[in-house]
Structure formats: structure tokens, C-alpha cells
Amino acid sequence: MPSTLRYHNFSWKGDPRWAEASRITIYAPIVVVAIFILSLAQIALGVIWIVTLQQNLTGPNIIQTILLPGLSFFNALPSLHLHLLLRSNPPILAIWFSSIFAILYLTSSIFLLVSCSTSISTDYGLRQTECARDTLGGSTIGVSRSIWDTMVALSLLSAVLYACHAGMAVYVMKDIKRRKEDGIVEDPEKAEARAQKARDLWVQMTRNGNAI
């Protein structure tokens, strides 16, 4: 007998615990969708960046242009799954992963900005690969100024969105703790039904993926 579950469990409200915590945390799934889209844009720009530099690649280039956005993509994808399909996203996981990515993206952005600052020596080696073509002391085969500016802006925006998601997760975790202390708990039957739906959907998606 075929399963009738399909994707009817999908909801933009996501995990009820997040949706009921505050008027802000209900937008957590939207934040993750934005992070997912940004990671795709960064990967596309990263490919252009790497192709442009050809043989002049360095470790920081690969980390900032491909590796970090790629990791963000593979973090956002299961996060979307937890928020929108399983509708059960443990806030502690969101705190850890979102905090780490917020720090990584902020560090990457600062690294790019400092490396290409006109206030430092033009003999600084990273200028040859980290900066745009028209940067003083930069490489003649570097990426265009528009790509460089866009990449830095997307990195900063990703850092902000990850920080917002981590902040929401902290609020949700505190709200869950407060509810438990006040004796306000979810109906066990409803909680089990939601958890069972999540398990069934996960099994179904896994089987469909294996079939493909």
C-alpha cells in the first residue's frame, strides 16, 4: 500500500516550537531559504573567480570562494529539511552551526577587506589573488571589481543571516525551557504524531533518493 504522506507536512511556519516562540522566530525558515540562495550565488561567483585566476590560486582563494559557500550550501539544505518538511529543528543544533558559519563568514569578509585595503603596503602578497584587478598592487588577472564587491557583500550578508538564525535559536531554546518550567508542555499525542510524520517522511525521502 503506497504511502499517503507525500509532502503534505510542508509548511512555511516550520517547527511549531519556533513559530510559537515569538513573532520573529516564525521567520526562521525564510532566513534559511535566503542563506541557501546566497550560497548558490556565492558558489557561482566563486567558480568565476577561480577560473579567472587560473594558475594563481592560493589556499585562502579556494576556502573563501568555493569551500565556505559549499559548506554553507550543505548546511542550509538539511536545515531547510528540518524547518519546512520535518518541522522539527532542535534549536541547539541551529545555535552551534549558525554561530560557526556566522563567525566564518565574518572572518572571511574582514580578511578580504583588510587584504585589499589601500592603507596597507602594496607589497602584501595576498593582493595578487585576493583583490580585484583595479586594486593598487593587485594582480592584472584578478577578478573584476563588481564580482569582488558582490562576493564581499554576500559574505557579510550571510554572516548577518547566520547570526540572526543563531539568535532566533537561542530565543527558542529559552522559550522551550520557560514553558517546561511553567508546566506548559505540548500534548504528548500531538508531539508523537508530529514526530512519527517526520520519521515517515524521512524514510520515504530516503527510499525515493535510493530509487533515483
Residue pairs with C-beta under 8 A, 6 or more apart in sequence:
3 200
3 204
5 197
5 200
5 201
5 204
6 204
7 85
7 201
9 85
9 86
9 87
9 197
9 198
9 201
10 84
10 85
11 84
11 87
12 29
12 30
12 84
13 19
13 26
13 29
13 87
14 26
14 28
14 29
14 83
14 84
14 87
14 89
15 28
15 82
15 83
15 87
15 88
15 89
16 87
16 186
16 194
17 91
17 172
17 175
17 176
18 25
18 26
18 28
18 83
18 89
18 91
18 168
18 172
19 25
19 26
20 175
21 168
21 171
21 172
21 175
21 176
22 171
22 175
24 168
24 171
25 168
25 171
25 172
27 168
28 83
28 89
28 94
28 165
28 168
28 169
28 172
29 80
29 83
29 84
31 161
31 164
31 165
31 168
32 76
32 79
32 80
32 83
32 165
33 80
34 161
35 72
35 76
35 79
35 158
35 161
35 162
35 165
36 73
36 76
36 77
36 80
38 72
38 154
38 157
38 158
38 161
39 69
39 70
39 72
39 73
39 76
39 158
40 73
41 154
42 65
42 68
42 69
42 72
42 151
42 154
42 155
42 158
43 66
43 69
43 70
43 73
45 65
45 147
45 150
45 151
45 154
46 64
46 65
46 66
46 69
46 151
47 65
47 66
48 143
48 147
49 61
49 65
49 143
49 147
49 151
50 57
50 61
50 62
50 65
50 66
52 141
52 142
52 143
53 61
53 129
53 139
53 141
53 142
53 143
54 141
56 128
56 129
56 139
56 141
57 129
58 126
58 129
58 130
60 111
60 126
60 129
60 130
61 129
61 130
63 108
64 108
64 111
64 112
64 151
64 155
65 151
68 104
68 105
68 108
71 101
72 101
72 105
72 158
75 97
75 101
79 89
79 94
79 97
82 88
82 89
82 90
82 93
83 89
85 201
85 205
86 198
86 201
86 202
87 194
87 198
88 194
88 195
88 198
91 169
91 170
91 172
91 173
91 176
92 169
92 173
94 165
94 166
94 168
94 169
94 172
95 166
95 169
95 170
95 173
98 162
98 163
98 165
98 166
98 169
99 162
99 163
99 166
101 158
101 159
101 162
102 159
102 160
102 162
102 163
102 166
103 159
105 155
105 156
105 158
105 159
105 162
106 156
106 159
108 155
109 152
109 155
109 156
109 159
111 130
112 130
112 148
112 151
112 152
112 155
113 152
114 120
115 124
115 126
115 127
115 130
115 131
116 127
116 130
116 131
116 132
116 135
116 138
116 148
118 135
118 136
121 137
122 136
122 137
123 137
124 137
127 135
127 137
127 138
127 139
128 138
128 139
128 142
129 139
129 142
131 137
131 138
131 139
131 142
131 148
132 138
132 142
132 143
132 144
132 145
132 147
132 148
132 149
133 139
133 140
133 141
133 142
133 143
133 144
133 145
134 145
135 142
142 148
143 151
179 185
